[in-house]
Amino acid sequence: MTTMSAVATAPASAGAPTQAELARERDYLLRVARRQLRDGSLAEDVVHDALLSALQARSAFAGRSSLRTWLTSILHHRMADTLRRERRVSGNGDAGAAPALDDDDAALPAAAVDDRDPARRLAAKQALAKLAAELQRLPPLAAQVLLLRRIEGRSNDETAAQLQLDPLRVPAILHRALVRLKRGLDGHGAAAARVD
């Protein structure tokens, strides 16, 4: 049973908002989050977390404010947590940044280059430089998740623990990072920056 379905089937107290009532506010919350965060995929993640928190704590909704006000308050707390985490991740000495590729061939993996063919060597070097540039365009959290999951081979749970994330968010962040990376490598770099 997924977390959402377990939460959704939990009994709500009288006066507590239903799952449908919470879902009706999703578009509004997304607009608020996108306006504040200026990153569609990050906004999606934060709204998901806020709605999940609201579902889990819906019995605490006392009705002293409107449902939208209560949800917006939860969203603002989630955005603050996310921004703190983003600063911490990006502040770790460029932990999410791709390694710089300079003219020295030590930065190229030995198996990626056929030393006997200068054209292939140049093409491999250019491809790696493009990959590094696209990796650096990723949001710090997305780059960190990609690095941990695909480069270091860590599990969702290990990645979530290291980055202090809900393990259910890791696959979504990884998917969006891979989509952005693929679009950027396919020559749609400007469009990739706006993947929602």
Buried (B, 14 or more C-beta within 10 A) or exposed (E): EEEBEEBBEEEBEEEBBEBEBBEEBBEBBBEBBBEBBEBBBBBBBBBBBBBBBBBEEBBEBEEEEEBEEBBBEBBBBBBEEBBEBBEBBBEEEEEBBBEEBEEEEEBBEEEEBEEEEEEEBEEBBEEBBBBBBBBBBBBBBBBBBBBBBEEEEBEBEBBBEBBEBBBBBBEBBBEBBBEBBEBBBEEBBEEBBEBE
